[in-house]
Amino acid sequence: MTDDRRPPLKIEALEKHYGPVPVLRGLGFEVAPGERVALLGHNGAGKSTLIKLVLGLIRPSGGHIRVAGHAPGSAPARIATAYLPEQVAFHKALTGREQLTTFARLAGEAPSAVMPLLERVGLAHAADRRIGAYSKGMRQRLGLAQALLGRRRVALLDEPTSGLDPLSRHDLYAVIDEMSANGTAVLIASHALTEVEARTDRIAIMRDGALVADDTLPRLSRQAALPIRIRLTAAEGAADQLHAELGGQRVNGSAVELLCPADQKMAHLDRISALGETVRDVEMVPPSLEDLYRYFCGEDRQ
C-alpha cells in the first residue's frame, strides 16, 4: 500500500548527463501533499529534462526519483501523475467531449465524469465542437481537463497559462488551488513570475542544472538581503529639498527614490517623517520575485 504521509514527489541527488555534458547536477527537493511549487529557470536550466525524468520518459544518470512512492514510468506512478505540457496536441477531427471520453476510459474513469470536467474548465459550450476549431487557449483548457481526470497525487504543469487570456489564467489558477486543496502536489514550471509569485507556496530556482534556491518567498528575500525601494512624492516645488536631505535618485521631476537595507527601514521612515509636509506620499516596494530570480541566477549580485 502507498504511504500517504510520504512526499508525493521526492527527488534525491539527481544527475543527468548526455555524454560528457551534465544537464542536471545533484538536484534534490520534495513536494508535499497540497503544496504548490514554482520551478523557475532560464531556457536550458534543466526544467524540461527534470519533467521528462519524473514522467519516466528518460532515465537518470544518477540519483533517485519517487512518484507517490514508485519509480517514474511505472504503472502506479503514471496513474498518480497528471501532466499538462506547454504545447498540448489532440486529434483535430475529434470533439472535445470525444477526446476527453477517450482519455477517461484510458484512466479508468466513467464517461459521466467528462461533462463536469469540461464545465469546470469552461469548455461545456464547445464540448461538441471539433478540436481543430479550438483556439490555443481552448486546447490548453482541454489539456487541463485531461490532467484533472482521476485523483492524482502529483501534477506537473509546464507553462500552464501559455496562450490563455487574463480571465482564463485566473480560472486556471483557481483549478490549481482546488487540486492543491485536495492534496495534490503541484509543480509548476513557468516564466510568468508575477503569476507564480502570488499563487504558489514555494519557489525553486534552477541554474545550469543545479538548484540555487528553494524556499518560501519571504525566506528567499531574507537570504538575498536585497534592498527595499522607497519612492517619495514631494510636495509641489519641494523635490530638490527632498533630494538634498535624503539623497537617492530623482524620478519624473517630482519624486525621489531611495534604496535601503531591510533592517534600516524604520530609521529611514523616521527621517522621512521628520520632513513633514515636504513629503506628499510614500510608497515602499519590497524585492519582487523577479529581483530574487535575477539575484539567485547570478545576474544581480551588487
C-alpha positions in Angstrom: 0.0 0.0 0.0 1.1 3.6 -0.6 2.1 5.6 2.5 0.2 8.9 2.1 2.5 10.5 4.6 5.4 10.3 2.2 6.0 13.3 -0.2 4.2 12.5 -3.4 7.3 13.8 -5.3 10.7 13.1 -3.9 14.0 13.8 -5.8 17.4 12.9 -4.4 20.9 13.7 -5.8 19.5 13.6 -9.3 22.1 13.6 -12.1 21.6 13.6 -15.9 24.4 13.6 -18.4 24.2 13.5 -22.2 27.7 12.1 -23.0 30.2 14.2 -21.1 27.7 17.2 -20.8 26.0 17.5 -17.4 22.4 18.6 -17.7 21.3 18.1 -14.0 23.8 18.2 -11.2 22.9 16.8 -7.7 19.3 18.0 -7.8 17.2 17.3 -4.7 13.9 18.5 -3.4 10.4 17.4 -2.3 6.9 18.5 -3.0 4.5 17.8 -0.1 0.8 16.9 -0.4 -1.2 20.0 -1.3 2.0 22.1 -1.9 2.3 24.3 -4.9 5.9 24.8 -6.0 7.0 27.1 -8.8 10.0 25.8 -10.8 11.9 28.6 -12.3 15.0 28.9 -14.5 16.2 30.2 -17.9 15.8 28.1 -21.0 18.5 25.4 -20.8 18.5 25.3 -17.0 17.2 21.7 -16.9 13.5 22.2 -16.2 12.3 20.2 -19.2 14.8 17.4 -18.5 13.6 17.2 -14.9 10.0 16.8 -16.0 10.9 14.1 -18.5 12.7 12.2 -15.8 9.8 12.5 -13.4 7.5 11.2 -16.1 9.8 8.3 -16.8 10.4 9.3 -20.4 14.2 9.3 -19.9 16.4 7.6 -17.3 18.7 9.5 -14.8 22.4 9.1 -14.8 22.4 9.0 -11.0 20.2 9.7 -8.0 16.6 8.7 -7.3 13.0 9.9 -8.0 9.9 8.6 -6.3 6.4 9.5 -7.6 3.9 8.6 -4.9 6.5 6.1 -3.6 7.0 4.5 -7.0 9.7 4.6 -9.8 9.0 7.1 -12.6 7.3 5.4 -15.6 5.9 2.5 -13.6 2.2 1.9 -13.8 1.4 3.2 -10.3 3.5 6.3 -10.9 1.7 7.0 -14.2 -1.7 6.6 -12.5 -0.6 9.0 -9.8 0.6 11.7 -12.1 -1.1 14.4 -14.1 0.8 16.2 -16.8 0.0 19.4 -18.8 2.6 20.3 -21.4 3.1 23.8 -22.8 2.0 22.7 -26.2 -0.9 20.3 -26.0 -1.7 18.2 -29.0 -5.0 16.4 -29.6 -6.7 14.8 -32.6 -8.2 17.7 -34.6 -11.1 15.6 -36.0 -12.4 14.7 -32.6 -14.7 16.9 -30.5 -13.7 17.9 -27.0 -16.2 15.5 -25.5 -14.9 12.6 -27.6 -11.3 13.3 -26.9 -11.8 13.6 -23.1 -14.0 10.5 -23.1 -11.2 8.5 -24.7 -8.8 9.7 -22.0 -11.3 9.0 -19.3 -11.6 5.3 -20.4 -7.8 5.0 -20.5 -7.7 6.4 -17.0 -10.4 4.0 -15.8 -12.9 6.8 -15.3 -16.5 6.7 -16.2 -17.6 8.7 -19.3 -20.0 10.5 -16.9 -17.0 12.4 -15.5 -16.4 14.1 -18.8 -19.0 16.9 -18.9 -18.4 18.1 -15.3 -14.7 18.4 -16.1 -15.5 20.4 -19.3 -17.7 22.7 -17.3 -15.0 23.1 -14.7 -12.5 24.4 -17.3 -15.0 26.5 -19.2 -15.5 24.3 -22.3 -19.0 23.0 -21.8 -20.2 25.3 -24.6 -17.6 23.8 -27.0 -17.9 20.1 -25.9 -19.2 19.0 -29.3 -17.0 21.3 -31.4 -14.1 19.7 -33.3 -10.7 20.4 -31.6 -9.4 21.6 -34.9 -11.6 24.7 -34.5 -10.4 25.3 -30.9 -8.1 28.3 -30.1 -4.8 27.7 -28.4 -6.3 28.7 -25.1 -9.2 26.3 -25.5 -6.8 23.4 -26.3 -4.9 24.4 -23.1 -8.1 24.2 -21.1 -8.9 20.8 -22.6 -5.4 19.7 -21.6 -6.1 20.8 -18.0 -9.4 18.8 -18.0 -7.3 15.8 -19.1 -4.9 16.4 -16.2 -7.8 16.5 -13.8 -9.1 13.0 -14.6 -8.8 10.8 -11.6 -7.4 11.5 -8.2 -3.8 12.5 -9.0 -1.2 12.8 -6.3 1.3 14.7 -8.4 0.6 17.4 -11.1 3.3 18.5 -13.4 2.3 21.7 -15.2 4.7 23.1 -17.9 3.8 26.8 -18.7 0.2 26.1 -17.9 -1.1 29.6 -18.8 0.5 29.6 -22.2 -2.0 31.0 -24.7 -4.6 32.0 -22.1 -6.2 35.4 -21.7 -6.1 37.1 -18.2 -9.5 35.8 -17.2 -8.7 32.3 -18.3 -5.4 32.4 -16.3 -7.3 33.4 -13.2 -9.7 30.5 -13.8 -6.8 28.1 -14.3 -5.2 29.0 -11.1 -8.5 28.6 -9.3 -8.5 25.0 -10.5 -4.9 24.5 -9.4 -5.8 25.8 -6.0 -8.6 23.2 -5.9 -6.2 20.5 -6.8 -3.9 21.6 -4.0 -6.8 21.7 -1.5 -7.5 18.1 -2.4 -3.9 17.1 -1.6 -2.3 17.0 -5.0 1.4 18.0 -5.0 1.7 20.6 -7.8 4.9 21.5 -9.6 4.6 24.5 -12.0 7.4 25.2 -14.5 6.8 28.8 -15.6 8.4 32.0 -16.8 5.4 34.0 -15.7 7.0 35.3 -12.5 4.2 37.7 -11.4 1.6 34.9 -11.6 3.5 32.3 -9.6 4.7 34.9 -7.0 1.1 35.2 -5.8 -0.2 31.7 -6.4 2.5 29.3 -5.1 3.8 28.2 -1.7 7.4 27.8 -2.5 9.9 28.8 -5.2 12.6 26.5 -6.6 15.1 28.2 -8.9 17.4 26.2 -11.3 20.6 27.4 -12.9 22.8 25.3 -15.1 21.2 22.1 -14.0 21.5 22.8 -10.2 19.1 24.1 -7.6 20.3 27.5 -6.5 17.3 28.4 -4.4 14.4 26.5 -2.8 12.3 28.2 -0.1 9.3 30.4 0.5 9.3 33.9 -0.9 9.8 35.6 2.5 12.7 33.4 3.4 14.4 33.8 0.0 14.0 37.6 0.5 15.8 37.3 3.8 18.6 35.2 2.3 19.2 37.6 -0.5 19.0 40.7 1.7 18.1 42.8 -1.3 17.2 46.5 -0.5 13.7 47.9 -0.2 12.8 50.6 -2.7 11.2 53.7 -1.2 9.6 56.2 -3.5 8.7 59.7 -2.1 6.4 62.0 -3.9 7.4 65.6 -3.0 5.1 68.5 -2.3 5.0 71.0 -5.1 8.3 72.6 -5.6 10.0 70.5 -2.8 11.7 67.8 -4.9 15.1 69.5 -4.8 14.9 69.8 -1.0 13.9 66.1 -0.6 16.8 65.1 -2.8 19.2 67.3 -0.8 18.1 65.9 2.5 17.8 62.2 1.6 19.9 61.6 -1.5 18.7 58.8 -3.7 17.6 59.3 -7.3 15.3 61.9 -8.8 12.3 60.4 -10.7 9.9 62.3 -13.1 10.9 65.7 -11.6 8.6 65.4 -8.6 9.7 62.2 -6.8 12.8 60.8 -5.1 13.6 57.1 -5.0 15.8 55.5 -2.2 17.2 52.1 -1.7 17.6 50.9 1.9 18.5 47.7 3.6 15.5 45.9 5.2 16.9 46.3 8.7 17.2 50.1 8.2 13.6 50.6 7.0 12.4 52.2 10.3 15.3 54.5 10.5 14.6 55.8 7.0 10.9 56.2 7.8 11.9 58.3 10.9 14.0 60.6 8.7 11.2 60.9 6.2 8.6 61.6 8.9 10.7 64.5 10.2 10.4 66.2 6.8 6.7 66.8 7.5 4.7 68.4 4.7 7.6 68.3 2.3 6.6 64.7 1.6 3.2 64.2 -0.1 3.2 60.4 -0.4 5.4 57.4 0.5 5.5 54.1 -1.4 7.5 51.1 -0.1 8.3 48.3 -2.6 9.9 45.1 -1.2 12.0 43.0 -3.6 9.9 41.2 -6.2 10.2 37.6 -7.3 11.9 39.0 -10.5 14.5 40.7 -8.3 15.1 37.5 -6.4 15.2 35.4 -9.5 17.9 37.7 -11.0 19.9 37.6 -7.8 19.9 33.8 -7.4 20.6 33.3 -11.1 23.7 35.4 -10.6 22.5 38.4 -12.7 22.4 40.9 -9.8 24.9 40.4 -7.0 25.5 44.0 -6.3 
